[in-house]
Amino acid sequence: MSSKGEREPKREEENSSTAIAPRRFENMFDNFRRDMERMMRPWPLATMSWPDMPSLFEARDMRMALYDLVDKGDRYELQVEVPGIEKEKIDVKATRYTVEISGKHSEKTEEKGKRYLYTERLYRSFYRNVPVPEEIVPSKVNAKVDNGILKLELPKKVPTKGEEETKVDVK
């Protein structure tokens, strides 16, 4: 211990400066999320690099579109919910093992009165990157929108024969 008049020597840790890279809170779990997504991918897709989904803090008005993917033997049928989005505002990009779907919608409402102007804006967007288990032919993908559902046909490069179902007795 030091006496009242003496100053304690500063600890070495206090004197040393360490460069700390600034980190945003929302990025803390990005690596964990990417690793979990990578582990859940089918085997041929596991080593592929995917574009990152913006964090919730960066895209508050963006939602992840819900989808169904069905194997029809010679093709996959993909149905994605896109309520309220016009077909002209939907972008679809296909690669051999993925289909990337995004879209935007905006509305503006103005109401004029005697002494006021009332204005409201609505912006919505969605994004989904859907991996497919088998290679598809991107140039032959067809898409159409019907009642808020985007329907895509994804022809397989090598069609597979569907497996027959067998009833199994539970004992």
Short mmCIF file of the C-alpha atoms (twelve columns), coordinates in Angstrom:
data_MODEL
# 
_entry.id   MODEL 
# 
loop_
_atom_site.group_PDB 
_atom_site.id 
_atom_site.type_symbol 
_atom_site.label_atom_id 
_atom_site.label_alt_id 
_atom_site.label_comp_id 
_atom_site.label_asym_id 
_atom_site.label_seq_id 
_atom_site.Cartn_x 
_atom_site.Cartn_y 
_atom_site.Cartn_z 
_atom_site.pdbx_PDB_model_num 
ATOM 1   C CA . MET A 1   0.000   0.000   0.000   1 
ATOM 2   C CA . SER A 2   1.139   3.527   -0.601  1 
ATOM 3   C CA . SER A 3   0.978   6.423   1.769   1 
ATOM 4   C CA . LYS A 4   -1.477  9.239   1.351   1 
ATOM 5   C CA . GLY A 5   0.861   11.565  -0.506  1 
ATOM 6   C CA . GLU A 6   2.344   8.994   -2.886  1 
ATOM 7   C CA . ARG A 7   0.766   8.162   -6.185  1 
ATOM 8   C CA . GLU A 8   0.311   4.546   -7.088  1 
ATOM 9   C CA . PRO A 9   2.076   3.541   -10.285 1 
ATOM 10  C CA . LYS A 10  -0.365  2.981   -13.119 1 
ATOM 11  C CA . ARG A 11  -0.832  -0.550  -14.119 1 
ATOM 12  C CA . GLU A 12  0.637   -1.630  -17.404 1 
ATOM 13  C CA . GLU A 13  -2.807  -2.508  -18.782 1 
ATOM 14  C CA . GLU A 14  -3.979  1.057   -18.305 1 
ATOM 15  C CA . ASN A 15  -0.988  2.479   -20.151 1 
ATOM 16  C CA . SER A 16  -1.044  0.133   -23.100 1 
ATOM 17  C CA . SER A 17  -3.334  1.024   -25.935 1 
ATOM 18  C CA . THR A 18  -5.035  -1.677  -27.875 1 
ATOM 19  C CA . ALA A 19  -6.810  -1.107  -31.130 1 
ATOM 20  C CA . ILE A 20  -10.362 -2.246  -30.847 1 
ATOM 21  C CA . ALA A 21  -12.330 -2.452  -34.037 1 
ATOM 22  C CA . PRO A 22  -15.796 -0.957  -33.638 1 
ATOM 23  C CA . ARG A 23  -18.525 -3.574  -33.797 1 
ATOM 24  C CA . ARG A 24  -22.173 -3.019  -34.254 1 
ATOM 25  C CA . PHE A 25  -24.469 -4.865  -31.874 1 
ATOM 26  C CA . GLU A 26  -26.427 -6.517  -34.669 1 
ATOM 27  C CA . ASN A 27  -23.251 -8.071  -36.108 1 
ATOM 28  C CA . MET A 28  -22.444 -9.983  -32.932 1 
ATOM 29  C CA . PHE A 29  -24.476 -12.991 -33.979 1 
ATOM 30  C CA . ASP A 30  -23.939 -12.805 -37.754 1 
ATOM 31  C CA . ASN A 31  -21.116 -15.363 -37.765 1 
ATOM 32  C CA . PHE A 32  -23.139 -17.723 -35.593 1 
ATOM 33  C CA . ARG A 33  -26.187 -17.360 -37.880 1 
ATOM 34  C CA . ARG A 34  -24.078 -17.986 -41.007 1 
ATOM 35  C CA . ASP A 35  -22.486 -21.074 -39.459 1 
ATOM 36  C CA . MET A 36  -25.888 -22.480 -38.491 1 
ATOM 37  C CA . GLU A 37  -27.275 -21.847 -41.986 1 
ATOM 38  C CA . ARG A 38  -24.207 -23.507 -43.525 1 
ATOM 39  C CA . MET A 39  -24.684 -26.615 -41.350 1 
ATOM 40  C CA . MET A 40  -28.338 -26.914 -42.412 1 
ATOM 41  C CA . ARG A 41  -27.629 -26.852 -46.153 1 
ATOM 42  C CA . PRO A 42  -27.745 -30.037 -48.214 1 
ATOM 43  C CA . TRP A 43  -24.270 -31.485 -48.832 1 
ATOM 44  C CA . PRO A 44  -23.446 -30.101 -52.320 1 
ATOM 45  C CA . LEU A 45  -24.458 -26.643 -51.134 1 
ATOM 46  C CA . ALA A 46  -22.565 -26.699 -47.845 1 
ATOM 47  C CA . THR A 47  -19.368 -25.178 -49.207 1 
ATOM 48  C CA . MET A 48  -20.994 -22.558 -51.426 1 
ATOM 49  C CA . SER A 49  -20.931 -18.918 -50.404 1 
ATOM 50  C CA . TRP A 50  -24.283 -17.149 -50.168 1 
ATOM 51  C CA . PRO A 51  -25.133 -13.479 -50.225 1 
ATOM 52  C CA . ASP A 52  -25.869 -12.230 -46.732 1 
ATOM 53  C CA . MET A 53  -29.337 -11.342 -45.639 1 
ATOM 54  C CA . PRO A 54  -29.413 -7.803  -44.207 1 
ATOM 55  C CA . SER A 55  -29.721 -7.744  -40.442 1 
ATOM 56  C CA . LEU A 56  -33.012 -6.829  -38.815 1 
ATOM 57  C CA . PHE A 57  -31.554 -3.495  -37.743 1 
ATOM 58  C CA . GLU A 58  -30.619 -2.604  -41.325 1 
ATOM 59  C CA . ALA A 59  -33.908 -3.637  -42.894 1 
ATOM 60  C CA . ARG A 60  -36.775 -3.201  -40.469 1 
ATOM 61  C CA . ASP A 61  -39.387 -3.237  -43.201 1 
ATOM 62  C CA . MET A 62  -37.979 -6.308  -44.922 1 
ATOM 63  C CA . ARG A 63  -39.551 -9.668  -44.285 1 
ATOM 64  C CA . MET A 64  -38.524 -13.169 -45.174 1 
ATOM 65  C CA . ALA A 65  -41.031 -14.552 -47.656 1 
ATOM 66  C CA . LEU A 66  -42.513 -17.937 -46.761 1 
ATOM 67  C CA . TYR A 67  -42.225 -20.666 -49.369 1 
ATOM 68  C CA . ASP A 68  -43.028 -24.283 -50.260 1 
ATOM 69  C CA . LEU A 69  -40.635 -26.379 -52.359 1 
ATOM 70  C CA . VAL A 70  -42.000 -29.608 -53.857 1 
ATOM 71  C CA . ASP A 71  -40.028 -32.258 -55.796 1 
ATOM 72  C CA . LYS A 72  -42.023 -33.329 -58.868 1 
ATOM 73  C CA . GLY A 73  -39.363 -35.698 -60.279 1 
ATOM 74  C CA . ASP A 74  -38.394 -33.775 -63.416 1 
ATOM 75  C CA . ARG A 75  -38.706 -30.354 -61.753 1 
ATOM 76  C CA . TYR A 76  -39.189 -28.523 -58.485 1 
ATOM 77  C CA . GLU A 77  -42.252 -26.400 -57.859 1 
ATOM 78  C CA . LEU A 78  -41.569 -23.382 -55.682 1 
ATOM 79  C CA . GLN A 79  -44.396 -21.253 -54.293 1 
ATOM 80  C CA . VAL A 80  -43.549 -18.029 -52.479 1 
ATOM 81  C CA . GLU A 81  -45.951 -15.706 -50.646 1 
ATOM 82  C CA . VAL A 82  -45.763 -12.186 -52.122 1 
ATOM 83  C CA . PRO A 83  -49.008 -10.478 -51.017 1 
ATOM 84  C CA . GLY A 84  -49.528 -6.956  -52.336 1 
ATOM 85  C CA . ILE A 85  -46.400 -6.949  -54.518 1 
ATOM 86  C CA . GLU A 86  -46.934 -6.295  -58.229 1 
ATOM 87  C CA . LYS A 87  -45.198 -8.713  -60.598 1 
ATOM 88  C CA . GLU A 88  -43.179 -5.824  -62.088 1 
ATOM 89  C CA . LYS A 89  -41.628 -5.213  -58.653 1 
ATOM 90  C CA . ILE A 90  -40.475 -8.833  -58.148 1 
ATOM 91  C CA . ASP A 91  -36.936 -9.913  -59.062 1 
ATOM 92  C CA . VAL A 92  -36.066 -13.581 -59.545 1 
ATOM 93  C CA . LYS A 93  -32.504 -14.796 -60.121 1 
ATOM 94  C CA . ALA A 94  -31.746 -18.486 -60.606 1 
ATOM 95  C CA . THR A 95  -28.440 -20.322 -60.434 1 
ATOM 96  C CA . ARG A 96  -27.770 -24.047 -60.660 1 
ATOM 97  C CA . TYR A 97  -28.447 -24.586 -56.943 1 
ATOM 98  C CA . THR A 98  -30.362 -21.516 -55.733 1 
ATOM 99  C CA . VAL A 99  -33.255 -19.222 -56.498 1 
ATOM 100 C CA . GLU A 100 -33.046 -15.676 -55.141 1 
ATOM 101 C CA . ILE A 101 -36.324 -13.782 -54.887 1 
ATOM 102 C CA . SER A 102 -36.828 -10.179 -53.796 1 
ATOM 103 C CA . GLY A 103 -39.434 -7.496  -54.191 1 
ATOM 104 C CA . LYS A 104 -40.463 -4.019  -53.098 1 
ATOM 105 C CA . HIS A 105 -43.749 -2.251  -52.609 1 
ATOM 106 C CA . SER A 106 -44.441 1.376   -51.744 1 
ATOM 107 C CA . GLU A 107 -47.610 3.382   -51.247 1 
ATOM 108 C CA . LYS A 108 -48.215 7.048   -50.642 1 
ATOM 109 C CA . THR A 109 -51.495 8.491   -49.384 1 
ATOM 110 C CA . GLU A 110 -52.259 12.203  -49.324 1 
ATOM 111 C CA . GLU A 111 -55.338 13.777  -47.824 1 
ATOM 112 C CA . LYS A 112 -55.788 17.500  -48.227 1 
ATOM 113 C CA . GLY A 113 -58.038 19.473  -45.915 1 
ATOM 114 C CA . LYS A 114 -58.725 23.096  -45.102 1 
ATOM 115 C CA . ARG A 115 -55.725 23.685  -42.873 1 
ATOM 116 C CA . TYR A 116 -53.647 20.555  -43.070 1 
ATOM 117 C CA . LEU A 117 -51.959 18.136  -45.395 1 
ATOM 118 C CA . TYR A 118 -51.986 14.520  -44.297 1 
ATOM 119 C CA . THR A 119 -49.356 12.281  -45.884 1 
ATOM 120 C CA . GLU A 120 -48.596 8.658   -45.141 1 
ATOM 121 C CA . ARG A 121 -46.020 6.364   -46.762 1 
ATOM 122 C CA . LEU A 122 -45.652 2.617   -46.646 1 
ATOM 123 C CA . TYR A 123 -42.580 0.711   -47.808 1 
ATOM 124 C CA . ARG A 124 -42.342 -3.064  -47.745 1 
ATOM 125 C CA . SER A 125 -39.830 -5.454  -49.159 1 
ATOM 126 C CA . PHE A 126 -38.992 -9.120  -48.978 1 
ATOM 127 C CA . TYR A 127 -36.055 -11.338 -49.759 1 
ATOM 128 C CA . ARG A 128 -35.497 -15.069 -49.895 1 
ATOM 129 C CA . ASN A 129 -32.616 -17.206 -51.138 1 
ATOM 130 C CA . VAL A 130 -33.924 -20.745 -51.647 1 
ATOM 131 C CA . PRO A 131 -31.401 -23.591 -52.024 1 
ATOM 132 C CA . VAL A 132 -32.451 -26.581 -54.116 1 
ATOM 133 C CA . PRO A 133 -30.994 -30.053 -53.433 1 
ATOM 134 C CA . GLU A 134 -30.325 -30.969 -57.072 1 
ATOM 135 C CA . GLU A 135 -28.977 -28.963 -59.985 1 
ATOM 136 C CA . ILE A 136 -31.581 -27.037 -61.986 1 
ATOM 137 C CA . VAL A 137 -31.472 -25.380 -65.426 1 
ATOM 138 C CA . PRO A 138 -31.642 -21.622 -64.678 1 
ATOM 139 C CA . SER A 139 -32.435 -20.618 -68.277 1 
ATOM 140 C CA . LYS A 140 -35.627 -22.734 -68.258 1 
ATOM 141 C CA . VAL A 141 -37.130 -21.455 -64.992 1 
ATOM 142 C CA . ASN A 142 -40.713 -20.159 -65.383 1 
ATOM 143 C CA . ALA A 143 -42.446 -17.799 -62.956 1 
ATOM 144 C CA . LYS A 144 -45.907 -16.271 -62.603 1 
ATOM 145 C CA . VAL A 145 -47.868 -14.495 -59.880 1 
ATOM 146 C CA . ASP A 146 -51.400 -15.589 -59.004 1 
ATOM 147 C CA . ASN A 147 -53.398 -14.190 -56.043 1 
ATOM 148 C CA . GLY A 148 -50.324 -13.103 -54.070 1 
ATOM 149 C CA . ILE A 149 -48.426 -16.360 -54.684 1 
ATOM 150 C CA . LEU A 150 -45.328 -16.437 -56.894 1 
ATOM 151 C CA . LYS A 151 -45.236 -19.844 -58.602 1 
ATOM 152 C CA . LEU A 152 -41.972 -21.053 -60.120 1 
ATOM 153 C CA . GLU A 153 -41.171 -24.191 -62.074 1 
ATOM 154 C CA . LEU A 154 -37.513 -25.175 -61.729 1 
ATOM 155 C CA . PRO A 155 -36.586 -27.876 -64.274 1 
ATOM 156 C CA . LYS A 156 -33.952 -30.311 -63.011 1 
ATOM 157 C CA . LYS A 157 -30.830 -30.908 -65.061 1 
ATOM 158 C CA . VAL A 158 -31.144 -34.652 -64.395 1 
ATOM 159 C CA . PRO A 159 -34.732 -35.741 -63.650 1 
ATOM 160 C CA . THR A 160 -35.168 -38.200 -60.810 1 
ATOM 161 C CA . LYS A 161 -37.813 -40.839 -60.508 1 
ATOM 162 C CA . GLY A 162 -40.029 -40.372 -57.496 1 
ATOM 163 C CA . GLU A 163 -39.829 -43.034 -54.833 1 
ATOM 164 C CA . GLU A 164 -42.873 -45.180 -54.209 1 
ATOM 165 C CA . GLU A 165 -44.378 -44.991 -50.771 1 
ATOM 166 C CA . THR A 166 -44.626 -48.137 -48.687 1 
ATOM 167 C CA . LYS A 167 -46.954 -48.440 -45.734 1 
ATOM 168 C CA . VAL A 168 -45.036 -49.381 -42.604 1 
ATOM 169 C CA . ASP A 169 -46.862 -50.996 -39.700 1 
ATOM 170 C CA . VAL A 170 -46.111 -49.493 -36.318 1 
ATOM 171 C CA . LYS A 171 -45.814 -52.116 -33.584 1 
# 
